[in-house]
Amino acid sequence: TNFLAGLKSVDMYDWAPTMDVLSLDSYPDPNLDHAHIDAAMSYDTIRSAGGGKPWLLTEQAPSAVNWRSRNAAKAPGRMRLWSWQAVAQGADAIMYFQWRQSRGGAEKFHSGMVPHAGVDTRVFREVSSLGNELARVPELVGTRIHNRVALLSDWHSWWALELDSHPSEAVRHPDRALDHYAPLFDLGVGVDVVHPSADLSDYRLVIVPSLYLLSTEHADRLARFVADGGSLVVSFFSGIVDECDRVHLGGYPGPLREVLGISVEEFWPADAGAVFPVQGVSGSGDAPPTGTGDLWREDVTLKGARAELEFAGAEWAGRPAATVHTHGAGIARYIATRPDSATMRGLIVRACADAGVEPVLPVLPRGVQASIRTGDGYDVLVLLNHTGHAHEVELPTPRRDLLADGQPTTRRVTLAPQAVAVLGSHPTEPAPTTAPESA
């Protein structure tokens, strides 16, 4: 059964436990600058729904699709890059729709592996070349990804959040998830996208992006996670209703008030286009960047937490916009607005630092993605350059270039625009089976 990325009507977490193999159809829009980040979140979701098992990319377009209002072709190298991105994030198969481009019917302008022009074409050559590359790295099959950050997602909360008669119809689940996922992706931090019922014991940082529907049971698990030393980031309009869409009484955000050390009485959704200033609180260490918020505000009352970001406009000056609270051995943050991307990135950087979370590579150029798939005694690092500029990546230890003839060993990789590198762990000398004579 093939899921479709971002499909609201099908609860992937509900289906996944009944299935032997999970697969996904993925059609990122070449016209969108953030298309690869949207795809990345979908890939992390399906892998996480399957408990970390490898999954299959059963459908992608070799070039253009036929169903958008404007159907852009994939530029040379883009199909290869995006295919390797799926592999980097846990896919064990790369497939296409369709084999031969249809002559008639609604999908005749949807690209195929064999285009209307035949096999002597750029598209067919790129598909064939990718197949040859994938055949060079059989060691990737069955390997897994191990992340220390979890982003919570729940289809039931998605459905409930987007019902009518709410404070703002502009608060949408996919947007809110991406607002939190994108800065982690930008920082080079690996993420699992998991259901609130998932085992959180292996994670150091848990992100909760506007999880409107949250049961008391799942809220208690988050509180225990923090008390045991975990780091938590919760955004506005979370923990508002229970699993039956009934409001948690006593103040917002319901069963999360104690772990967050705050209380909210009333929502202040922003008008379309409204923007308001926010700033770091002096004396709170390295203050997050001064910036703006939009979409939503809440008048937060501190109940043990302290503000690390505050509203700066005349009417709201000094009111908390983001808070931090020590609970047990851990730290819990709350974000009461939607910060601009730079300010949000600053808050996520601080949360990662508190949690001891590090990127996949110590130094990674912006726009370059890194992912490590681990097998039995070895691992494979995949680097993907999503930018239009060449970048050089320094590796902490030497690795073998698995796509190069002879698999040369290197510690420095130069990535051309939209290029890919697949690097195996450096072979070590085997331990002797008997003690040497000198011993």
N, C-alpha and C positions, 0 to 999 in steps of 0.2 A: 504494500500500500504506500503510495507516494503522497506525502503532505505537501502543501503549498506554503511557501514562506509568507508569514504575516497574515494568514487566513483567520479571520475573527471567528468564523462559525464552527471551527473544529478544534476541540480542546486536545492539544497534543499530549499533555500530561495524563489525560484520562485514557487515551488510546495506547500510549507507549507500552505500559506494562503487559498488555495482551499480545504484543507483537515480537517476533523473533528478530527482525531486522527493520530498522527505520530508514526511510528514504525521503528525499526532499526534491521539489521542483523549485528552481531559483532563477529569476529573471530580473537582475538588477538593470536599472535604466541608465544607459550610457550618457544620457543628458544630465544626470544628477551628479554633482561633485561628491556627495556623500553616499553614493550607491554602494560602494564597497563596505561602508560601515553598516548600512542597513543589512547587507548580506551577511556580514560577520556576526551580527547579533542573531540572525536566523540560524546560522550554522552552530553557534554556541548553544542555542536553544534546543535544537534537535539532538545534538550530542548529549546534552545534559538530561533531556527527557528520557534518553535511552540508558541512563546511568553511566555515561562515559564511553559506551561501546562505539566502535566505528559505525558510520552510517554511509548511505549511498546517495550521490547526487544523480538522480534518475532523469532529470530534465534540466537542460539549459539551452539557450539559443546559440548556435555557432556564430551568428551575427545579429541581425535585426529580428524583432518580433513583429506581429501584424496587428496587435490589438490596442496599442496606445494611440492617442490622437496624433503624435509625431513619433515615428519608429526609427530611432537612430541606429545605424550600423555600429558594430564594435570595431574600433580602430585597430589597425595591425598590432598584434601583441596583447590586446585587451582580453581576448578569449582565453589565451594561455595564462595570463596573470590571474584572472578570476577563477579559472579551473584549479590552478595551484593553490589559490586561497582556500577553496573548499577542502583540498587535501591537507593543507596546513592546519585546518581546524577540525580534522578528524574524519574526512571522507575516505573511504576505501575503494570507491568507484567513481568514475567520471563518465557520464552518458549525455545524450543529446536528444532533443526533439527538433528537427526530425531527420530521418536518414536521407531520403531524397526530397528535395523541395517540391511541393505539390504543384501540379500543372493547373489544377482547377480547385474550386471551392474557397471557403472563407480563409483558409490558411496558406494560400498559394504564394503570399508575399512574406510568410514566416520563413526565415532562413533554414536551410538544411545542410547536413554534412556534405552532400553533393548538390551544389546549387543548380539553378536552371542552366547556367553556362557550362556545367559539367565538371570533370575532375581537374582540368587544367586551370585551376582558380586559386586565388589566395586562401579562401576559406578552407577548401579541401586540403591544401598543403599545410595549413596551420593545424587542422585537426589531426592529420597523419603525423606531423612532427610531434605534437603533444603525446600521441599514443606511443611513439618511440621513446620519449622521455620517461613516461610513467613506467614503461617496461624496464627501465634501468634501475629502479629503486624498489624491488620486491620486498625489501626489508621494512618498508613502511606499513605493509598490510598487517592489521591487527594491533598496531601500536596505539597508545592512548595518550591523552593530554591530562596533566595534573595542575590545576589552578588553585590559588588560595583566596580568590575573591568570588563571591556569589552575588548575583543580582536576582532578586525575587520577582517572579512573574506568575500570574494566575488568571486563567481564562474566565473564571467565575467573577473575579474582580473586574476584569476588562468589560464583561457584559454588564455588570451592575454599574460601573463607573459611567458608561455611555448611555444609560437610560435617560429619559427626559426628566424635566422638573428638578434639575440640579442647579447649584449656584452658578455654574458656567458650563456651557456646552463646548467651550474651547479646550477643556482639560480632557485630552484623549490619551488612551493607554499607550499606543505605539510611540507617540511623541514624547511622553514622559519617560518611557523606558530608554529611548535614544538619548534624551538629555543627560542621563546618568551613565549610559554605556559609552557614549562618544568620548568623553574625557579619559576614561580608562583605556580605550582603544588608542587614543592619541598618545597616552603615556607609555604604551607598550606593555600594559598589564593584562595578563590573561584572565578571562572571566568565564564562569559557568552561569547559565541562566536557568534557575531552578525554581521548583514549586515551593511554597512555604512549608510544606510537610517534609521537605528533603532533610537528610542528615547534614547538619551544619558543622559537625565536630572537626572536620579537616580544613575549615576555612578560617581565615584570620579577619576578613572584612566582609560584611554583608550589607548590600545596598537595597533600600526599599523605596522604589520610585512611585509615589502616589498610589499605594496599594489600598485603595478605598475600602475593599471588602477584606476583613481579616477576622478570623475566629479568635476567641479567647485562648483556645488551645495553642494556636500558632503564635499568638502574641506572647504567651508565656514561654514558648520555646526561644523566641528572640531575646526575651529578658534573661533567660538562663545562659544563652550564648554570650551575652555581654557580661553577666556576673562571673562567668568562668574565664574572662579575659579577652573576649572578642571585641571587635570594633564594629559599630553599627552606624549607618547613615540612613535617615528617614526623611522623606520629603512630604510637603503639605498634602492634605486631603488623604492621609493614610489612616487606617484603623478606625474608620468612621462608622461602618456597619458590620454586623456579624454575618455568618454564612447564609442567613435568611434575609439579608438586606434590611435588618432592623438596627436602628441607631444604638450604639453603645452610649449609655447615659452617664452623666457626671462630668461632662466636658470632653472636648476633643484633645488629642487623638485617642480617645477611648482607652483600651487596655494597654496602650503604649505610653501613657502619661508618666507613670512612675519611672520606667527605665530611661525616659528622655528628660525627666525633671522639669516638665513644662505643663501648662494647661492653656487651652484656647476656648473662648466662649463663642466667637462669631467669625464667620468668613467674610473676606472683603475681595471678591473677585474683581479683577481690573477690567476696565472698558477696552474695547478693541483699539490697539495702537498705543495704549497708555504705557508710559515708562516712568520709573521712579528711581532716584539715586539710592545706592547702598554703599556702605563703607566699612572697612575693618575697624574693630574696636581697639583703641589704644590700650596697651598693657596686656594684650592677649598673645604675646609672642610675635612671631612673624605674621602680621595681619594679612588676610587674603586681599587680593587686589581690589581697589575701589572701583566700583562699576555701577551697573544698573540692574533692576529687576523688572519683570513684567508678568502678565497673566493672572497673578494671584498675590494676595497679602493676607496675613493673619496677625491679629493683635495678641501676641504671645505673652503670657504671664510666666515669669521664671519661678519654678518650684524646686530649686536646688541647682538648676543649670546656670550657666553664665553665657552671655552673648559673645560671639566672636565676629559677627557681622550685624550691622544695624542699619535701619532705614535712616536716610539723611534729609528727606524733604521736610519742609516747615511743619506740616501737620503731623507727620509720623516720626519726626526726628528723635533718635534715641531708642526707638522701639526695636526689639530684637528681630533680626531677619534670618539669622542662623545662630544656633546655640550648640553648646557642648556640655556633656554631663558625665561625671564619673559614677558608674554603677557597679558595685562589687569590684572585680579586678579589671573591668573593661571600660570602654568609652562609647557613649552614644551621642550622635549629632542629629539635629533637626534643622531643616531648611524650610522657611515659611514663605518663600516666594520662588519664582523661577529666575535665578541669576543669569546674567549674560554668560557666554561660553568661557571667557577668560576667568571670571570670578568663580564660576562653577569648577573650573579646572583647579583653581587655587584651593578650594575647599576639599576636593577629592585628593589633591596632593597631600594635604595635611592629614586626611583620614588614612591614606596609605602609609604615611610615615608613622603615625600612631600605632598602626596595626603591624608594622614591620613587613609590609608588602613591597616587593621590588618588581621592576619590569623584567621581562624575559631576558633582555640583555642590559648590562649596566649603562651603556651609551647607545642610543638608537636615534638616527636622524628622524626628524618629524616627517610623517608620511610613509615611513618604512615600517612594515609589519613583521613581527618575528613570532614564531610559534615552535615549540619543541614537542615532538611526539616520541614517547618512550617505549622501548621494548624490553626484552629480557637481557639486561646487561649492556644495553646500548641506547642511544637516542639519535634522533634526526632533527636538525634545525632547518626550518624553512624561512627564508627571507623574501619579502615581496615589496617592491618599490612601487607604491601607488601614485607617485608624483611624476611630473614631466621633466625632472632634473636628475642627473646622475648623483649618486651618494656612495660614500665609502663607509663601510662598517668594520669596526675593529672587534675581533672575537676574543673572549677571555682566554680561550685555550685553542690550540690548533685543531682544525677539522678537515675531513676529506670532502672534496667537491664531487658529489656523487653523479653530477651531470656531465662532468668533464672526462675526456679520455684519460685513462690511467689513474683517475681519482687522486689528483695531486692534493697535498696537504697545504693548508693556508691558515693564516691568522688575520688576513685583511681581505675583504671582499669589496670589489667595486661593482655597484649595481647601476646599469644604464636605466634610463626612464622605462618604467613598466617591466623591469627585468625581475627574474626569479633566481634564487640560489638555493640549492638543496645540499645540506652539509651534514655528513655523518660524524659521529663521535670518533675522536682520534683513537686508533687501536693502541692498546697497551700491551706490554710484554706479559705473556702468560706466566702464572706462578709455577715454579718448578714442582714436579711431581715427587721428587726425592730431595733430601737435603744435599747441598754441594759438599764436596770432599773437605773443604776448608772449615766447614761447620763442625 
